[in-house]
Amino acid sequence: MLSKKSAAIHSSPVRELLKFSKEPGFISLAGGIPATDMIDVEGIDSVIQQLLAEDHRDVFQYSVTEGEWPLRQSIAAWSKQFSLTLDPQQILITNGSQQGIDLLNRVFLEKDDVVLVERPTYLAALQLLDYTEAVVEELAYQGEKIDLAALETRLAAGGVKMLYLIPTFANPTGRIIEDEQRIEIVKLAHRYQVVIVEDDPYGHLAFTEQRRETFFSLAQQLYGADHNVCYMSSFSKIFSPGLRLGWLALPEKFLMAITVAKQALDLHTSTLNQHIAARYISSGRIDQRIALLKETYQQRRDWLIESLQRHLGEAITFNRPEGGMFLWCHLKEGVDASRLLNACIAEKVVFVPGEVFFAENPQTNALRLSYSMLTQHTAEEAGVRIARALQSLSS
């Protein structure tokens, strides 16, 4: 009785693996989730108490689809320190950035429209694109950089409607698209009238002081208000995932269509949650929390890298991301990451096989390891258990 689209789509392997994080003794490197021990419960509780101590009937009432004005103002003011100039009127609040992807897909894509994505890319974005029945193609690369000549050739051939990119500390690779490539990609998208969807949930989690300009800012500088970049971010990785708050920054020409699409889906995002977030940003605690997250995640990244080097040696290679939450790893050729996962489950440690992040021609020896939830002890023990599982495959 299911529709063909629904029958063909399967649950996310990442979500399926999360069940192991609840089992005693398991070490999970699977979930792309922020550290529970780093959520600022004290700060959130304080904001809620302040809110409830005032006349707060409005926070339990319906809201406008675009989002509560105090939150949109807070986002716009806060973003200035990151060289992101926004008018609160062009911000739309979503139920997490996941809804942002869904809304943009619904508004821009028809069946068989072509969407270009990084290789590899965010699994849930691929799932949503399946629902639209779009044709997903992977970008060509020269080493770790996007092949711009190949991109122009593909855009010139026609049929491409959208570029979906996670340019800063991408999920799953931790990769960065450097500024010079960002500029050229914006120019190509403008020339061939292609929408860029810029997904930026990890940009605030940089371990260095260097900060790249967003596609959105570059497009504003090049073309003013008449550009084709839709910027998307989330409070899930830097504040609270449970509040389910994300946001879109949109050119005015797209705003009405996307607002109407959200209106049809859910009317608006939780009014109460929006007011909590607005007050938390205005309190200044979000900047303090981000600074602490960056320091903590860098330490946890280093613990995991040291453990892998110590216990697996040349059996595994990986990047050293400058921010974000993930290591992108490769086993020696011929070693299947899914087989290793099964052996790792017996050792009570889990990760995500990399093949699920590819739109085509998956790398079966790739895997994604998340370090956000680790302690020094569990990072060390994870390396021990993965090494033991790998040894069991060859014995």
DALINMO-V603922 format. One line per field, one symbol per residue. ss: DSSP state (A for helix, B for strand, O for the rest). psi: psi as a letter, one per 30 degrees, with the letter a starting at -180 (. if undefined). Layout:
# DALINMO-V603922
ss->???
psi->???
This chain:
# DALINMO-V603922
ss->OOOAAAAAOOOOAAAAAAAAAAOOOOBBOOOOOOOAAAOOAAAAAAAAAAAAOOOOAAAAOOOOOOOOAAAAAAAAAAAAAAOOOOOAAABBBBOAAAAAAAAAAAAAOOOOOBBBBOOOOOAAAAAAAAAAOOBBBBOOBBOOBBOAAAAAAAAAAOOBBBBBBOOBOOOOOOOBOOAAAAAAAAAAAAAOOOBBBBBOOOOOOBOOOOOOOOAAAAAAAAAOOOOOBBBBBBOOOOOOAAAOOBBBBOOAAAAAAAAAAAAAAAOOOOAAAAAAAAAAAAAOAAAAAAAAAAAAAAAAAAAAAAAAAAAAAAABBBOOOOBOOBBBBBBOOOOOAAAAAAAAAAOOBBOBBAAAAOOOOOOOOBBBBBOOOOOAAAAAAAAAAAAAAAAAAAO
psi->flleeeffklkkeeeeffffffkkfkkkgekhklkeffkieeeeeeeeeeeffljgeffglllleflkeeeeeeeeeefefghjjkkffgkkklilfeeeeeeeeeefklkgkkkklljalkefeeeeeeefhljkkklkljbfkkjeeeeeeeefflfkekjjkifjhljffglkjleeeeeeeeeeeeeghkkkjjjiffffhkflfkkkkleeeeeeeegbfilgkjkkakgeffdjfffikalkkkkeffeeeeeeeeeeegellkeeeeeeeeeeeffffeeeeeeeeeeeeeeeeeeeeeeeeeffbffklllikgaagkkjlklkkfjkeeeeeeeeefghklakkfffgkfliljfgllkkkgeglleefeeeeeeeeeeeeefff.
